[in-house]
Amino acid sequence: MSFLAENYDYWRAGHILSVIAWMAGLLYLPRLFVYHFSAKRGGELEASLVLQEERLLRIIMNPAFVLTWVFGILLVFSNAGRAGGWFVFLTPPWITKFILISLMTGMHHFYALARKQFAEGKRPYTEKQWRIINEIPAILAILIVMTAVVWIR
């Protein structure tokens, strides 16, 4: 356990960097879906958007998602040692954070499924709905950061 605790700052740095990349994708992919609605079906713009959406998810979002979770789990194990035990994760702030993180993960998978539907020529939801859905990761990020920085000490 000492290896984990001794490298806490490295895990934290990796976690922050991977969260930034993941959030960039979570905020940009639904914006591409909005543009997708104005694209002519079967046209050049639609083909370009399908490719951009697929690459964004595969090259940026999925690796950042995995690294966010890996570094997050390393932080949890590091914190258990630093905080004096696992009971700290059963407190309301940590339970709240885990719920919010699970919702963010759900948004990632929701976007991945929507991307497949767009690639198949379907257009799930409306342009207006995607503009609203686009805000959910930002709201979750605010709540996660506020929970982690203000509520968890």
C-alpha positions in Angstrom: 0.0 0.0 0.0 2.9 2.4 0.6 3.7 2.5 -3.1 0.3 3.7 -3.9 0.3 6.4 -1.1 3.9 7.5 -2.0 2.8 8.2 -5.6 -0.5 9.9 -4.8 0.5 13.1 -6.5 1.3 11.2 -9.7 -2.0 9.4 -9.7 -3.7 12.8 -9.0 -1.9 14.5 -11.9 -2.8 11.6 -14.3 -6.4 11.7 -13.1 -6.7 15.4 -13.7 -5.2 15.2 -17.2 -7.3 12.3 -18.2 -10.5 14.0 -16.9 -9.7 17.1 -18.9 -9.4 15.0 -22.1 -12.5 13.0 -21.3 -14.5 16.1 -20.5 -13.4 17.7 -23.8 -14.9 14.8 -25.6 -18.0 14.7 -23.5 -18.6 18.3 -24.3 -17.7 18.2 -28.0 -19.4 14.9 -29.2 -23.0 16.1 -28.6 -22.0 19.4 -30.4 -21.1 17.3 -33.4 -24.5 15.6 -33.1 -26.1 19.0 -33.3 -24.2 19.7 -36.5 -25.2 16.3 -37.8 -28.8 17.5 -37.9 -28.1 20.2 -40.4 -26.1 17.8 -42.7 -27.8 16.4 -45.7 -28.5 12.7 -45.4 -25.9 10.7 -47.3 -24.0 13.9 -48.1 -20.3 14.7 -47.7 -20.8 16.7 -44.5 -22.6 13.8 -42.9 -19.9 11.3 -43.9 -17.3 13.7 -42.4 -19.2 14.1 -39.2 -19.6 10.3 -38.8 -15.8 9.9 -39.2 -15.1 12.8 -36.7 -17.6 11.3 -34.2 -16.1 7.9 -34.4 -12.5 9.1 -34.1 -13.3 11.4 -31.2 -14.8 8.5 -29.3 -12.2 5.9 -30.2 -9.0 8.0 -30.1 -9.7 10.5 -27.4 -12.8 9.8 -25.3 -12.4 6.0 -24.7 -8.7 6.1 -23.7 -9.3 9.2 -21.5 -12.4 7.4 -19.9 -10.3 4.3 -19.1 -7.4 6.4 -17.7 -9.7 8.5 -15.7 -11.1 5.4 -14.0 -7.6 3.8 -13.6 -6.1 6.8 -12.0 -9.3 7.3 -9.9 -9.1 3.8 -8.6 -5.4 4.3 -7.8 -6.4 7.5 -5.9 -9.1 5.6 -4.0 -6.6 3.0 -2.9 -4.1 5.7 -2.0 -6.6 7.6 0.0 -7.7 4.5 1.9 -4.2 4.3 3.3 -3.8 8.0 3.8 -7.2 8.4 5.5 -6.7 5.5 7.8 -9.2 3.0 6.3 -11.9 2.2 3.9 -14.7 3.6 6.1 -14.1 7.1 4.7 -15.7 6.0 1.4 -19.0 5.2 3.2 -19.6 8.8 4.1 -22.2 10.9 2.3 -19.7 13.1 0.3 -18.0 10.0 -1.1 -21.2 8.2 -1.9 -22.4 11.3 -3.6 -19.2 11.5 -5.6 -19.4 7.9 -6.7 -23.0 8.4 -7.8 -22.1 11.5 -9.8 -19.1 9.7 -11.4 -21.4 6.8 -12.3 -23.8 9.2 -14.0 -20.9 10.7 -16.0 -19.9 7.2 -17.0 -23.5 6.6 -18.1 -23.3 9.7 -20.3 -20.2 8.4 -22.0 -22.0 5.1 -22.8 -25.2 7.0 -23.9 -23.1 9.1 -26.3 -21.3 6.0 -27.6 -24.7 4.4 -28.4 -25.9 7.6 -30.0 -22.8 7.7 -32.2 -23.5 4.3 -33.5 -27.1 5.3 -34.3 -25.8 8.4 -36.2 -23.4 6.2 -38.1 -26.3 4.0 -39.2 -28.1 7.1 -40.6 -30.5 7.4 -37.7 -30.9 10.7 -35.8 -31.8 10.0 -32.2 -33.5 12.9 -30.4 -33.9 16.3 -31.9 -31.3 19.1 -32.5 -32.8 21.0 -29.6 -32.7 17.9 -27.3 -29.0 17.5 -28.1 -28.3 21.1 -27.3 -29.9 20.4 -23.8 -28.2 17.0 -23.4 -24.9 18.7 -24.2 -25.1 20.5 -20.9 -25.4 17.4 -18.7 -21.7 16.6 -18.5 -20.8 20.2 -17.6 -23.4 20.2 -14.8 -22.1 16.8 -13.6 -18.5 18.1 -13.7 -19.4 21.1 -11.6 -21.2 18.9 -9.0 -18.3 16.4 -8.9 -15.6 19.1 -8.5 -17.7 20.9 -5.8 -18.2 17.6 -4.0 -14.5 16.7 -4.2 -13.1 20.0 -3.3 -15.6 21.6 -0.9 -17.4 18.7 0.7 -14.6 16.0 0.9 -11.8 17.1 3.1 
